[in-house]
Amino acid sequence: MSVDIRVPALGESVTEATIGQWFKKVGDVVAADEPVVELETDKVTIEVPAPAAGVLEAIAANPGDTVNVGALIGAIGSGDGKAAAPAAKPAEAPKAAAAAAPVASTATGSAAIAPSPSASKLIAENGLSAGAIAGSGKHGQVLKEDVLSAIAGKPAAAAAPAPAPVARAEAPAPVPAPVPRAPAPAEDGAREERVKMTRLRQTIARRLKDAQNTAAMLTTFNEVDMKPVMDLRARYKDVFEKKHGVKLGFMGFFTLAVVHALKEIPAVNAEIDGDELIYKNYAHIGVAVGTDKGLVVPVVRNADQLSIAGVEKEINRLGRLARDGQLSMADMQGGTFTISNGGVYGSLMSTPILNAPQSGILGMHKIQDRPVVENGQIVIRPMMYLALSYDHRIVDGKEAVTFLVRVKESLEAPERLVLDL
């Protein structure tokens, strides 16, 4: 008896995902709850565990295919795997891919990977040859985007004439297909590698560009003397870690400094909804984390109610989940303000892009010894540039500068965080 492998619920408002990779082949033995396939969504990458122990009997969706929540993507049968692979072969690909297989094999050989189901449908509808289309999927599989690019690059004379009726002349023009990249010189093309963007990377690109197109974004800068915080850390880091079980880092101080400043300047913690402003009487602070699959922003919820130890514990937990690719949708939703630390990579100064619909993001940077004037004397201090990017539609220049000054004051006198000053 077979057990279906289906796409699980992926979180609020997420209805589809892309097959990333299968960890098992048809005929392989799998244990119950062992990861068998990776799904990529707009925000996270998740691993789908085997619903039962047995043998992977069939794979119904290939890497690169888009699948809806609840869709059947594979099956697990009973057995030890010794004779399962040949019997399961006919079920490896969906019907649509099987129909397109002869087209692909005529040009690329019988061992070629069949186009994805959506690509096969477009190929058939437009009378194209799968062998003439360069695939960008894994192992050269032709994906829907490849077929669309091929259609967009066809000469105009090859398209069937379709004069628009006069009565519909006022209808809005359809969105043009993306212009294909100009061919690279032969000597360069051989040294290039084409890799399909993951859904996460596509979402990052789209959201960042949308933020630039929508918000009236502006950045203001300041610098902070990090010596007081560094001295405090050096003095108490050992006893802090012993008591709380987590290291005392800089993010706890920065998060609480931001929370204090948000209380004084609530516009930086607001967002626009139509013709209304929504002021948040709470602080869910997003902390940007770089992973090998892209930038993710898990959220420290109710940071205004946490101590430095509480903030450090939550950041440590979220950072570990991010690096292991185990963040849930809930971990990354609802942020009201974001902190990005480019200093860990050596950045001296940058202008961070807003994490829409938030109206502010704080950029931390590298700590560097620099000469500064203090009480009329030139001294060397560990200095950090701070950058606040903000939405000028909500936040005025005075409010933005004041916010950044308050963050600076809290970090240069960390006792203010304890005394709530």
C-alpha positions as CSV (number, residue, x, y, z in Angstrom):
1,M,0.0,0.0,0.0
2,S,1.4,3.4,-1.0
3,V,1.5,6.5,1.2
4,D,1.2,9.9,-0.6
5,I,3.8,12.6,-0.2
6,R,2.0,15.9,-0.5
7,V,2.9,19.6,-0.2
8,P,2.3,20.6,3.4
9,A,0.7,23.9,4.6
10,L,3.4,26.5,4.1
11,G,2.1,29.4,6.2
12,E,-0.3,32.3,6.0
13,S,-0.9,33.6,2.4
14,V,1.6,31.1,0.9
15,T,-0.2,28.8,-1.6
16,E,2.6,27.4,-3.7
17,A,6.3,26.4,-3.7
18,T,9.0,25.3,-6.0
19,I,10.6,21.8,-5.9
20,G,14.2,22.5,-4.9
21,Q,15.8,19.0,-4.8
22,W,14.9,15.4,-4.0
23,F,17.2,13.9,-1.4
24,K,16.2,10.4,-2.4
25,K,15.8,8.6,-5.8
26,V,13.0,6.3,-6.8
27,G,13.8,2.9,-5.2
28,D,15.7,4.3,-2.2
29,V,14.8,3.2,1.3
30,V,13.5,6.0,3.5
31,A,12.8,6.1,7.2
32,A,9.8,7.7,8.7
33,D,10.3,11.5,9.2
34,E,13.5,11.5,7.1
35,P,13.7,14.5,4.8
36,V,12.9,13.4,1.2
37,V,12.4,16.7,-0.7
38,E,13.2,20.4,-0.4
39,L,10.6,23.0,-1.1
40,E,11.4,26.7,-1.8
41,T,8.8,29.3,-1.0
42,D,8.9,33.1,-1.2
43,K,10.4,33.4,2.2
44,V,11.8,30.1,3.5
45,T,13.2,26.8,2.3
46,I,11.7,23.8,4.1
47,E,12.3,20.1,4.0
48,V,9.4,17.7,3.7
49,P,9.8,14.6,5.9
50,A,8.7,11.1,4.8
51,P,5.1,10.4,6.1
52,A,6.0,6.7,6.6
53,A,8.9,4.3,6.3
54,G,9.4,2.3,3.1
55,V,10.7,2.8,-0.4
56,L,10.4,6.0,-2.5
57,E,8.0,4.5,-5.1
58,A,7.3,7.5,-7.3
59,I,8.4,11.1,-7.9
60,A,5.6,13.2,-9.5
61,A,7.2,16.7,-9.5
62,N,10.7,17.5,-10.7
63,P,13.2,20.1,-9.4
64,G,12.0,23.5,-10.7
65,D,8.3,22.6,-10.8
66,T,5.8,24.9,-9.1
67,V,3.4,23.0,-6.9
68,N,0.4,24.1,-4.8
69,V,-0.3,23.3,-1.2
70,G,-1.7,19.8,-0.9
71,A,-0.4,18.7,-4.3
72,L,0.7,15.1,-4.7
73,I,4.5,15.1,-5.4
74,G,5.5,11.6,-4.7
75,A,4.6,8.2,-3.0
76,I,6.2,5.8,-0.6
77,G,5.5,2.1,-0.8
78,S,6.3,-0.8,1.4
79,G,9.4,-2.9,0.8
80,D,13.2,-2.8,1.2
81,G,14.0,-1.1,-2.1
82,K,15.7,-4.1,-3.8
83,A,13.2,-4.4,-6.6
84,A,11.2,-1.2,-6.3
85,A,13.0,1.0,-8.7
86,P,12.1,-0.7,-12.0
87,A,8.4,-1.1,-11.0
88,A,8.1,2.5,-10.0
89,K,9.6,3.9,-13.2
90,P,6.4,4.7,-15.1
91,A,5.2,6.8,-12.2
92,E,8.4,8.9,-11.9
93,A,7.1,11.8,-14.0
94,P,3.6,13.4,-14.4
95,K,1.5,12.8,-17.5
96,A,2.3,16.1,-19.0
97,A,6.1,15.5,-18.8
98,A,5.7,12.1,-20.3
99,A,3.8,13.5,-23.3
100,A,6.7,15.9,-24.0
101,A,9.5,13.3,-23.5
102,P,9.6,12.3,-27.2
103,V,10.0,15.9,-28.3
104,A,13.0,16.4,-25.9
105,S,14.7,13.1,-26.8
106,T,14.8,13.8,-30.6
107,A,17.3,16.6,-30.1
108,T,19.1,15.7,-26.9
109,G,19.0,11.9,-26.7
110,S,17.0,9.5,-24.7
111,A,18.8,10.3,-21.4
112,A,17.7,14.0,-21.5
113,I,15.6,15.3,-18.7
114,A,12.0,16.0,-19.8
115,P,10.8,19.6,-19.6
116,S,8.7,20.6,-16.5
117,P,5.0,20.1,-17.0
118,S,4.3,23.8,-17.4
119,A,7.1,24.1,-19.9
120,S,5.8,21.1,-21.8
121,K,2.4,22.7,-22.1
122,L,3.9,26.0,-23.5
123,I,6.1,24.1,-25.9
124,A,3.1,22.2,-27.3
125,E,0.9,25.4,-27.5
126,N,3.6,27.3,-29.4
127,G,4.9,24.6,-31.7
128,L,8.4,24.8,-30.3
129,S,11.1,22.1,-30.1
130,A,12.3,21.3,-26.6
131,G,15.7,20.4,-27.9
132,A,16.2,24.0,-29.3
133,I,15.6,25.6,-25.9
134,A,18.5,25.9,-23.4
135,G,17.3,24.7,-20.0
136,S,18.2,26.6,-16.8
137,G,16.9,24.0,-14.4
138,K,19.0,21.5,-12.6
139,H,20.8,19.1,-15.0
140,G,19.7,21.3,-17.9
141,Q,15.9,20.8,-17.4
142,V,13.8,23.2,-19.5
143,L,11.6,25.3,-17.2
144,K,8.6,27.5,-17.9
145,E,10.8,30.6,-17.8
146,D,13.1,29.2,-20.5
147,V,10.1,28.7,-22.8
148,L,8.8,32.2,-22.2
149,S,12.3,33.6,-23.0
150,A,12.4,31.6,-26.2
151,I,8.9,32.8,-27.2
152,A,9.9,36.4,-26.5
153,G,13.0,36.0,-28.7
154,K,11.2,34.7,-31.7
155,P,11.2,36.9,-34.8
156,A,8.0,39.0,-35.2
157,A,7.3,37.4,-38.7
158,A,7.1,34.0,-37.1
159,A,4.2,35.0,-34.8
160,A,0.7,34.4,-36.1
161,P,-1.0,37.7,-37.1
162,A,-3.5,38.8,-34.5
163,P,-4.8,42.3,-35.4
164,A,-6.6,43.9,-32.4
165,P,-10.3,44.8,-33.1
166,V,-10.9,48.5,-33.2
167,A,-13.5,48.2,-30.5
168,R,-10.8,47.0,-28.1
169,A,-8.2,49.6,-28.9
170,E,-8.8,51.3,-25.6
171,A,-7.9,48.2,-23.6
172,P,-4.6,48.3,-21.6
173,A,-1.6,46.8,-23.4
174,P,-0.4,43.5,-22.0
175,V,2.7,43.4,-19.9
176,P,5.6,42.7,-22.3
177,A,7.7,39.6,-21.7
178,P,11.2,40.2,-20.3
179,V,13.7,41.2,-22.9
180,P,16.1,38.2,-23.4
181,R,19.8,38.8,-22.7
182,A,21.9,39.6,-25.7
183,P,24.0,36.7,-26.8
184,A,27.4,36.5,-25.3
185,P,30.5,36.2,-27.4
186,A,31.4,32.5,-28.0
187,E,34.7,32.8,-26.0
188,D,32.8,34.3,-23.0
189,G,29.8,32.0,-23.2
190,A,31.8,28.9,-22.6
191,R,33.0,30.4,-19.3
192,E,29.6,31.4,-18.0
193,E,27.2,29.4,-15.8
194,R,23.5,30.0,-15.9
195,V,21.7,29.1,-12.6
196,K,18.0,29.7,-12.0
197,M,17.2,32.1,-9.2
198,T,15.6,30.5,-6.2
199,R,12.2,31.7,-5.1
200,L,13.8,33.3,-2.0
201,R,16.3,35.3,-4.2
202,Q,13.5,36.3,-6.5
203,T,11.4,37.5,-3.6
204,I,14.4,39.4,-2.1
205,A,15.0,41.1,-5.4
206,R,11.3,42.0,-5.9
207,R,10.8,43.3,-2.4
208,L,13.9,45.5,-2.4
209,K,13.1,47.0,-5.7
210,D,9.5,47.6,-4.6
211,A,10.7,49.4,-1.5
212,Q,12.8,51.7,-3.7
213,N,10.0,52.4,-6.1
214,T,7.4,53.0,-3.4
215,A,9.0,54.7,-0.4
216,A,10.5,58.2,-0.4
217,M,13.7,56.7,1.0
218,L,16.4,58.8,2.6
219,T,19.4,58.0,4.8
220,T,20.9,59.9,7.6
221,F,24.3,59.1,9.3
222,N,26.0,59.4,12.7
223,E,28.9,57.8,14.5
224,V,29.1,56.2,17.9
225,D,31.9,55.7,20.3
226,M,31.7,52.0,21.1
227,K,34.2,52.0,24.0
228,P,31.6,52.2,26.8
229,V,29.7,49.2,25.5
230,M,33.0,47.3,24.8
231,D,34.2,48.0,28.3
232,L,30.9,46.8,29.8
233,R,31.0,43.6,27.7
234,A,34.6,42.9,28.7
235,R,33.8,43.4,32.4
236,Y,30.7,41.2,32.6
237,K,30.7,38.8,29.6
238,D,31.9,35.8,31.6
239,V,29.4,36.1,34.5
240,F,26.7,37.0,31.9
241,E,27.3,33.8,29.9
242,K,27.5,31.8,33.1
243,K,24.2,33.0,34.4
244,H,22.1,33.3,31.2
245,G,23.7,30.6,29.1
246,V,24.3,32.9,26.1
247,K,27.1,35.2,25.1
248,L,26.8,38.9,25.6
249,G,27.0,40.5,22.1
250,F,26.4,43.9,20.6
251,M,22.9,43.2,19.2
252,G,21.3,43.2,22.7
253,F,22.5,46.7,23.3
254,F,21.6,47.9,19.9
255,T,18.1,46.4,20.1
256,L,17.3,48.0,23.4
257,A,18.8,51.3,22.2
258,V,16.4,51.1,19.2
259,V,13.5,50.2,21.4
260,H,14.1,53.3,23.6
261,A,14.4,55.5,20.6
262,L,11.2,54.2,19.0
263,K,9.2,55.1,22.2
264,E,10.3,58.7,21.8
265,I,9.9,58.8,18.0
266,P,6.9,56.6,17.2
267,A,6.8,57.7,13.5
268,V,9.9,55.4,12.9
269,N,7.8,52.5,14.1
270,A,4.8,53.3,11.9
271,E,3.6,52.3,8.4
272,I,1.3,53.6,5.7
273,D,-1.9,51.8,4.9
274,G,-3.7,53.6,2.1
275,D,-4.3,57.2,3.4
276,E,-3.8,56.2,7.0
277,L,-0.8,55.9,9.3
278,I,-0.6,52.9,11.6
279,Y,1.4,53.5,14.8
280,K,2.6,50.4,16.5
281,N,2.5,50.4,20.3
282,Y,4.9,47.5,20.4
283,A,8.3,46.7,18.9
284,H,8.9,43.6,16.8
285,I,12.5,44.0,15.8
286,G,13.7,42.3,12.6
287,V,17.4,41.2,12.6
288,A,18.9,40.7,9.2
289,V,20.8,37.4,8.9
290,G,22.9,36.4,5.9
291,T,22.7,32.7,5.0
292,D,24.1,30.6,2.1
293,K,20.7,30.9,0.4
294,G,20.2,34.6,0.8
295,L,19.2,37.3,3.3
296,V,16.4,36.5,5.8
297,V,15.0,38.7,8.5
298,P,13.7,36.8,11.6
299,V,11.8,38.9,14.1
300,V,12.4,39.4,17.8
301,R,8.9,39.8,19.0
302,N,8.0,42.2,21.8
303,A,11.6,43.3,22.2
304,D,10.3,46.3,24.2
305,Q,9.4,43.8,26.9
306,L,12.7,41.9,27.0
307,S,15.9,42.4,28.9
308,I,19.3,42.3,27.1
309,A,19.6,38.6,28.2
310,G,16.1,37.9,26.7
311,V,17.1,39.7,23.4
312,E,20.4,37.8,23.1
313,K,18.7,34.4,23.7
314,E,16.1,35.1,21.1
315,I,18.6,36.3,18.5
316,N,20.8,33.3,19.2
317,R,17.8,31.0,18.7
318,L,16.6,32.7,15.5
319,G,20.2,32.9,14.1
320,R,20.7,29.2,14.6
321,L,17.4,28.4,12.8
322,A,18.3,30.7,9.9
323,R,21.7,29.0,9.4
324,D,20.1,25.6,9.5
325,G,17.3,26.6,7.1
326,Q,14.6,25.9,9.7
327,L,12.9,29.2,10.1
328,S,9.2,29.1,9.9
329,M,6.9,31.7,8.3
330,A,5.9,32.9,11.7
331,D,9.5,33.7,12.6
332,M,9.7,36.3,9.8
333,Q,6.4,38.0,9.9
334,G,5.2,41.1,11.7
335,G,8.4,43.1,12.1
336,T,8.0,46.8,12.8
337,F,11.7,47.9,12.5
338,T,14.9,46.2,11.2
339,I,18.5,46.2,12.2
340,S,21.1,45.2,9.7
341,N,24.8,44.5,10.7
342,G,27.0,44.8,7.7
343,G,30.0,45.3,10.0
344,V,30.4,41.6,10.5
345,Y,31.5,41.4,6.9
346,G,33.8,44.5,7.1
347,S,31.4,47.2,5.8
348,L,32.5,50.6,6.9
349,M,29.4,52.5,5.7
350,S,26.3,51.7,3.6
351,T,22.8,52.9,3.0
352,P,20.4,50.0,3.9
353,I,17.2,49.5,1.9
354,L,13.9,49.6,3.8
355,N,12.2,46.3,4.6
356,A,8.7,47.3,3.4
357,P,6.2,48.3,4.8
358,Q,8.4,49.4,7.7
359,S,9.5,53.0,7.8
360,G,13.0,52.6,9.2
361,I,16.0,50.4,9.2
362,L,19.3,50.8,11.2
363,G,22.6,49.9,9.6
364,M,25.4,48.9,11.9
365,H,29.0,48.9,10.5
366,K,32.5,47.9,11.3
367,I,34.1,49.1,14.5
368,Q,37.3,50.9,13.6
369,D,39.9,52.8,15.7
370,R,39.8,56.5,14.6
371,P,41.1,59.8,15.9
372,V,38.4,61.9,17.5
373,V,38.4,65.1,19.5
374,E,37.4,64.6,23.1
375,N,37.5,67.5,25.6
376,G,39.8,69.4,23.2
377,Q,42.2,66.5,22.9
378,I,42.8,64.2,19.9
379,V,42.2,60.6,21.2
380,I,41.9,57.2,19.5
381,R,38.4,55.6,20.0
382,P,36.7,52.5,18.6
383,M,34.1,54.2,16.3
384,M,31.2,52.8,14.3
385,Y,29.2,54.6,11.6
386,L,25.4,54.3,12.0
387,A,23.0,54.7,9.1
388,L,19.3,55.2,9.4
389,S,17.3,54.8,6.2
390,Y,13.7,56.0,6.6
391,D,10.5,56.6,4.6
392,H,10.3,60.4,4.3
393,R,6.6,60.1,3.6
394,I,6.1,59.2,7.3
395,V,9.3,60.4,9.1
396,D,10.5,64.0,9.0
397,G,14.2,64.8,8.9
398,K,14.1,66.1,12.4
399,E,12.5,62.9,13.7
400,A,15.1,60.7,11.8
401,V,18.1,62.7,13.1
402,T,16.7,62.7,16.7
403,F,16.1,59.0,16.6
404,L,19.7,58.3,15.5
405,V,21.0,60.7,18.2
406,R,19.0,58.8,20.8
407,V,20.5,55.5,19.7
408,K,24.0,57.0,19.8
409,E,23.4,58.4,23.4
410,S,22.2,55.1,24.7
411,L,25.2,53.2,23.3
412,E,27.7,55.8,24.6
413,A,26.1,55.7,28.0
414,P,24.7,52.2,28.3
415,E,23.5,52.9,31.9
416,R,20.7,54.9,30.2
417,L,19.3,51.6,29.0
418,V,19.1,50.2,32.5
419,L,17.7,53.4,34.0
420,D,15.2,53.9,31.1
421,L,16.5,57.4,30.3
